[in-house]
Amino acid sequence: MKTPSHLLITLIVASLAFFSGCGKKGGLSPGNMRNYTGSSAPGDTWYWTWDVAARTFSARRDVLGTPGTESDDAKASGSLEYLSSGFYKLSVLSTNDPTRMPKDLVMFALEVPGTALFIRPAVSAGHLITAVAAGNCSDSNGSYAWIKTGFSATTSNLYANEAFGTLDLSADGSKMNLVGYGLGNGTVFSNIFSGLCSKGQTVFNQMVLQSGGLNGTLAMDLGPTAGGIFGVKSSPIKTSDLLGKTYLGILSSFRSTGDDSSAVRFQMNTTLGTGYPFQDLPGAVLNTAISYSLQIDSMQGNRVFATLSTGSYSRVLRGIAFQNNGVTGIFLVGQEFNGASPMNLLLVSQL
């Protein structure tokens, strides 16, 4: 079922850090500037500076796959406004590239301070952006489960095209190695990527990996036309760990010209949860005329197998779950209800 156009109010969600305090204190906690690096479709690398004290942001977008060169990047800066619904509104006030980062562009976002930043332009020409804060390279060692959140093209065979899987990071001095790049269909590549790591960031040719160290997150741009992934360290999580919680999230279907997405809220008291899209995100008003059902079918470690339904449509989803500092997240990927385009459902619990 196509998401109604009036629901192109978007929300970006993620977790792995303390979440609930944002809403109770205006979302702008005293603090410092924080830097995040991440990715979006079709393979753009994003660099963000988030200043909660000054209520400003700046962004740099590399669409050409030249991570060592800033002169050809689109750059923008603007203001942060905290909304009563618990999310940020970002307004671009200045830009060096009106085509790729237009002035007056409006975006909605959620920051997990010092851990992750997730942003989605409110216009139809934008894609989900996933970014993580830098951590120490040596603290990033370990196995990660990931899902694809940036796509380069629609596909009718999503699970055979690297929609989710696992990878291992291993730091060797100043060098970061990426090994065991496995897909959700059981395929394991023997490729080993290696590059110099500084503040958790490693460049493998045109690919940019940002690892969060002890935060247990990673975001990776796979190249100018290959999309990107978001991952969390593998850990044992039970189905019961996901239940008895209220989640905020984003349901997004990929479009080459801009994702079709809506903000959602789910209540997961049992393995069968119910969700509704937001009709008015700034006012925190739900559209109860449209409902979704999310069934948690099974789990293997922190890998989730689920089914999402609305009306007469139903889709099987695969993905990852995590817990950190009392917050639970569920990140899923599958195919949209009425077509073959990739679809993400990202949920994070409220404390």
Solvent accessible surface area in square Angstrom, and as a share of the most:
residue,aa,sasa,rsa
1,M,73,0.32
2,K,121,0.51
3,T,15,0.09
4,P,38,0.24
5,S,89,0.57
6,H,102,0.45
7,L,0,0.00
8,L,54,0.27
9,I,37,0.19
10,T,1,0.00
11,L,0,0.00
12,I,0,0.00
13,V,0,0.00
14,A,0,0.00
15,S,0,0.00
16,L,10,0.05
17,A,10,0.08
18,F,119,0.49
19,F,15,0.06
20,S,19,0.12
21,G,23,0.22
22,C,19,0.11
23,G,42,0.41
24,K,165,0.70
25,K,156,0.66
26,G,37,0.35
27,G,4,0.04
28,L,20,0.10
29,S,47,0.30
30,P,127,0.80
31,G,45,0.43
32,N,100,0.51
33,M,119,0.53
34,R,36,0.13
35,N,98,0.50
36,Y,4,0.01
37,T,11,0.06
38,G,4,0.03
39,S,3,0.02
40,S,4,0.02
41,A,2,0.02
42,P,55,0.34
43,G,2,0.02
44,D,3,0.02
45,T,4,0.02
46,W,10,0.03
47,Y,31,0.12
48,W,5,0.02
49,T,34,0.20
50,W,0,0.00
51,D,18,0.09
52,V,3,0.02
53,A,66,0.51
54,A,59,0.46
55,R,131,0.48
56,T,59,0.34
57,F,6,0.02
58,S,45,0.29
59,A,6,0.05
60,R,41,0.15
61,R,47,0.17
62,D,4,0.02
63,V,33,0.19
64,L,97,0.48
65,G,11,0.10
66,T,47,0.27
67,P,31,0.20
68,G,81,0.77
69,T,59,0.34
70,E,89,0.40
71,S,102,0.66
72,D,43,0.22
73,D,3,0.02
74,A,0,0.00
75,K,79,0.34
76,A,7,0.06
77,S,41,0.26
78,G,7,0.07
79,S,41,0.26
80,L,8,0.04
81,E,92,0.41
82,Y,38,0.14
83,L,14,0.07
84,S,100,0.64
85,S,14,0.09
86,G,16,0.15
87,F,1,0.00
88,Y,2,0.01
89,K,60,0.25
90,L,0,0.00
91,S,25,0.16
92,V,0,0.00
93,L,96,0.48
94,S,58,0.37
95,T,39,0.23
96,N,90,0.46
97,D,25,0.13
98,P,97,0.61
99,T,123,0.72
100,R,65,0.24
101,M,1,0.00
102,P,49,0.31
103,K,120,0.51
104,D,107,0.56
105,L,16,0.08
106,V,42,0.24
107,M,1,0.00
108,F,18,0.07
109,A,0,0.00
110,L,1,0.00
111,E,2,0.01
112,V,0,0.00
113,P,46,0.29
114,G,30,0.29
115,T,4,0.03
116,A,0,0.00
117,L,1,0.00
118,F,1,0.00
119,I,1,0.00
120,R,2,0.01
121,P,10,0.07
122,A,27,0.21
123,V,69,0.40
124,S,70,0.45
125,A,77,0.60
126,G,6,0.05
127,H,21,0.09
128,L,4,0.02
129,I,2,0.01
130,T,1,0.00
131,A,0,0.00
132,V,0,0.00
133,A,8,0.07
134,A,52,0.40
135,G,14,0.13
136,N,98,0.50
137,C,18,0.11
138,S,76,0.49
139,D,42,0.22
140,S,0,0.00
141,N,69,0.35
142,G,31,0.29
143,S,56,0.36
144,Y,0,0.00
145,A,1,0.01
146,W,1,0.00
147,I,0,0.00
148,K,22,0.09
149,T,10,0.06
150,G,1,0.01
151,F,12,0.05
152,S,48,0.31
153,A,63,0.49
154,T,76,0.44
155,T,31,0.18
156,S,96,0.62
157,N,86,0.44
158,L,3,0.01
159,Y,73,0.28
160,A,46,0.36
161,N,71,0.36
162,E,54,0.24
163,A,1,0.01
164,F,11,0.05
165,G,3,0.03
166,T,51,0.29
167,L,0,0.00
168,D,50,0.26
169,L,4,0.02
170,S,50,0.33
171,A,23,0.18
172,D,93,0.48
173,G,72,0.69
174,S,73,0.47
175,K,89,0.38
176,M,0,0.00
177,N,31,0.16
178,L,0,0.00
179,V,41,0.23
180,G,30,0.28
181,Y,20,0.08
182,G,5,0.05
183,L,15,0.08
184,G,20,0.20
185,N,80,0.41
186,G,60,0.58
187,T,57,0.33
188,V,107,0.62
189,F,72,0.30
190,S,107,0.69
191,N,79,0.40
192,I,117,0.60
193,F,54,0.23
194,S,56,0.36
195,G,12,0.11
196,L,133,0.66
197,C,12,0.07
198,S,77,0.49
199,K,161,0.68
200,G,0,0.00
201,Q,51,0.23
202,T,1,0.00
203,V,59,0.34
204,F,6,0.02
205,N,136,0.70
206,Q,85,0.38
207,M,29,0.13
208,V,4,0.02
209,L,0,0.00
210,Q,4,0.02
211,S,0,0.00
212,G,1,0.01
213,G,0,0.00
214,L,148,0.73
215,N,41,0.21
216,G,10,0.10
217,T,0,0.00
218,L,0,0.00
219,A,1,0.01
220,M,2,0.01
221,D,4,0.02
222,L,23,0.11
223,G,4,0.04
224,P,34,0.21
225,T,107,0.62
226,A,38,0.30
227,G,0,0.00
228,G,1,0.01
229,I,0,0.00
230,F,1,0.00
231,G,0,0.00
232,V,1,0.01
233,K,63,0.27
234,S,53,0.34
235,S,45,0.29
236,P,127,0.80
237,I,14,0.07
238,K,131,0.56
239,T,41,0.24
240,S,70,0.45
241,D,33,0.17
242,L,0,0.00
243,L,40,0.20
244,G,55,0.53
245,K,48,0.20
246,T,37,0.22
247,Y,0,0.00
248,L,3,0.02
249,G,0,0.00
250,I,0,0.00
251,L,8,0.04
252,S,6,0.04
253,S,12,0.08
254,F,10,0.04
255,R,61,0.22
256,S,89,0.57
257,T,112,0.65
258,G,5,0.05
259,D,9,0.05
260,D,12,0.06
261,S,0,0.00
262,S,0,0.00
263,A,0,0.00
264,V,0,0.00
265,R,69,0.25
266,F,2,0.01
267,Q,70,0.31
268,M,0,0.00
269,N,96,0.49
270,T,79,0.46
271,T,49,0.28
272,L,100,0.50
273,G,1,0.01
274,T,59,0.34
275,G,0,0.00
276,Y,67,0.25
277,P,0,0.00
278,F,1,0.00
279,Q,88,0.39
280,D,54,0.28
281,L,0,0.00
282,P,55,0.34
283,G,39,0.37
284,A,38,0.29
285,V,73,0.42
286,L,45,0.23
287,N,15,0.08
288,T,98,0.57
289,A,95,0.74
290,I,27,0.14
291,S,52,0.34
292,Y,7,0.03
293,S,42,0.27
294,L,0,0.00
295,Q,57,0.25
296,I,5,0.02
297,D,77,0.40
298,S,54,0.35
299,M,34,0.15
300,Q,117,0.52
301,G,46,0.44
302,N,5,0.03
303,R,57,0.21
304,V,1,0.00
305,F,37,0.15
306,A,0,0.00
307,T,32,0.18
308,L,0,0.00
309,S,33,0.21
310,T,7,0.04
311,G,79,0.76
312,S,111,0.72
313,Y,90,0.34
314,S,68,0.44
315,R,67,0.25
316,V,71,0.41
317,L,1,0.00
318,R,58,0.21
319,G,2,0.01
320,I,2,0.01
321,A,0,0.00
322,F,6,0.02
323,Q,81,0.36
324,N,48,0.25
325,N,101,0.52
326,G,54,0.52
327,V,0,0.00
328,T,0,0.00
329,G,0,0.00
330,I,0,0.00
331,F,1,0.00
332,L,0,0.00
333,V,0,0.00
334,G,0,0.00
335,Q,33,0.15
336,E,14,0.06
337,F,14,0.06
338,N,79,0.41
339,G,25,0.24
340,A,43,0.33
341,S,11,0.07
342,P,0,0.00
343,M,3,0.01
344,N,6,0.03
345,L,1,0.00
346,L,1,0.00
347,L,0,0.00
348,V,0,0.00
349,S,2,0.01
350,Q,73,0.32
351,L,97,0.48
